[in-house]
Amino acid sequence: MEENPEAVEPELSPQLTEAAEREIAIWRATLLASTAARTGFHDKLVVITAGSLTIVVTMAANIYIKPFPERLLNHRLLEGLAISAILLFLSLIASVIHNFLETEALHLELLAEEKGMTRRLLQAIVNESSPSKEVKRLVRESVDTPFAAAQADKIRKVSWFRLAERWVGRFAVISFALGYAPAIAFVVYLARV
């Protein structure tokens, strides 16, 4: 078996080269969006929630160390701070789950875009290099149809992840807002004392 020492690169038409560059640019933009999306709203919510949890725990420790003269008031304040801590913790966990779902959805979108890019490039190459309808049909049956099915499967999974992401995100924001209610009541009470 002879080895070919010189690899010959095929000549591609300017139209095919332009189509390939356009598809690669779309793929890179999708990749960039998937990377940039990790620094969104829920990343900030995670940081704010973690800081808020620290403040709630500090307030509870202060009440425990230096209690108010009224025993019932101490109980009510500690219960309110416990509720705040639970809600803020749920918000923190929900935000982390949201970020995971978002990352998975973006990854699946990237994979779907890769399948679509591959299909479009293959179609452009076959259309340019082979005028035979039989070759085009064979390529469509053996490559294009499975790639289209794989792309559609990824898109279905993306829609499920996006739906779950929306509900988890809403839960995170609502838990965060409700978690502040007892803490705000505590601050208002301290301002009056």
N, C-alpha and C positions, 0 to 999 in steps of 0.2 A: 504494500500500500504506500503510495507516494504522498509526501507531505508537500503542501503548497507553501513555500517560504514567503511569497509575497501575497498578502491579502489584498484583494481588489475591492475598493469601496464602490458601491453602486452609485450611479449618477441619478440624482433625484431632481425633478423639475422644480422651478421656483415656487409654483403653486403648492406642491406637496411639502416643500420645505417650510413655506409660510404657514400652511395648515398645521404642521407638526409643531412649529414654534408657538402658534396660537394655543394649541392644546396643552403644551407644556406650561405656558404662562397661566392658563386657567388652573392647572394642577398646582402650581406653586402658590397661587393666590389662595386656594383652598387650604393648602398646608399652612400658610402663614396665618390664616384666620383661625385654624384649629389651635395653633400655638398661642396666639394673642388672646384668645377667649378665656384662657385660664386666669387672667387677671381682671375678672369682671366683678360684678356687684356682690356675688356671694363670697368671693375672696375677702372683700372688705367687711362683709357682714360677719364672717368668721372672726376676724380680728376684733371688731367692735364687741361681739358677743363674748369672746374670751376675756377682754378687758372688763366688760360689765360683770361677768361672773366673779372676777377677782374683787371688784368693788363690793358686790353683794356678800361675798364670804368675809371680807374685811369688816363690813357693817355688822354682820352677825357676830363675829368674834368680839367686836367692840361692845356690843350689847351683853354678851356673855361675861366679858371681863369686868365691865363697869355697868351693871344693870341699873335701870330706872327704879325709883322707889316703889312704883306700882308693879306688883308681880304680874297681874293680868295683862298690863300693857307690854311687859317683856315677852310674855307668851304670844300675844297677838303680833308683835313686831317680828319675832323669830319665825312664826308661822308664815307671815307675809314674805319674809326674805327667803324662806325655804321654797315657797311657791315660785318666787322670782327665779331662784337658782335652778329649779326643775325646768321651768319654761325656757330659760336662757340656754340651759344644757341641751334641751330638745331642739332649740333653734340652731345651736352649734352643730349638732349631729346632722340635722336636716340639711344645713348648708354644705357640709362635707359630702353628704350623699348627693346633693344637687350637683356639686362640682364633678363628682365621679360620673353621674349620668350625662352631664354636659360633655365631658371628655370622651366618653364612649360614643355618644352621638356624633361628635365631630370626627372621631376616628372612623366610624362607619361611613360618614359622608365622604371622607377622604378616600376610603376604599371604593365606594360607589363611583366617585369621580374618576378614579384610576381605571375602573372597568369601562366607564363611558369613554374615557380618553383612548384606551386601547382599542375599543370597538371603532371609534371614528378614524383613528390612524390606520387601522387595518382596512377599513372600507376605502379610505383614500388611496392606499397603496394598491389594493386590488383593482379599484376602478381605473387607476392610471396604468398599471402594468399589464393587465389582462382584459382584453375586450371580450373574451369568451364568456357567454352567459352560463355555461356549465361550470366553469371555474368559480364564478361569482356565487352561484347557487351552492356549490360544495363548501365554499368558505363560509357562507351565511349559515348553513346547516351545522357545520362542524365547529365553528368558532364564534360567530356573531350571536347565534341563539343562546348558547350557554353563558356567554358573557352578559347578554341582556338579562337573562334569568338571574344571574348572580347579582347584577346591579339592582334589579327590582327587589331582590331579597334584602339587600343592604338598606335600600330606601324604606322598606317596610319596618325593619328593625329600628331605623333612625326615628321614624314617626312614633314608635312605641317609647323609645328613650326620651324623646322630646315631650310627649304627654306626661310621662312619669316625672320628668324634670320640672315641668310647670307646676304640678300639684305639690311636689316636695318643696319647691321654691316658695310657693304661697304659704305652706305650713311653716316654713322657716321664718318668714317675715311676720306672720301672725303671732307665732310663739315669741318672737323677739319683742314685738310691741306689747303683748300681754305680760311678758316678763318684767317689763318696766313699771307696770301699774302699781304693784305693791311697793316697789322701791321709791317711786315718786310719792306715794302716800306717806311713806316713812320720812322722806325729806321734808314734806309739807308739815308733818307733825313736829319734827325737830325745829323747824323754823318758828313754830308757835310756842314752843316750850321755853 
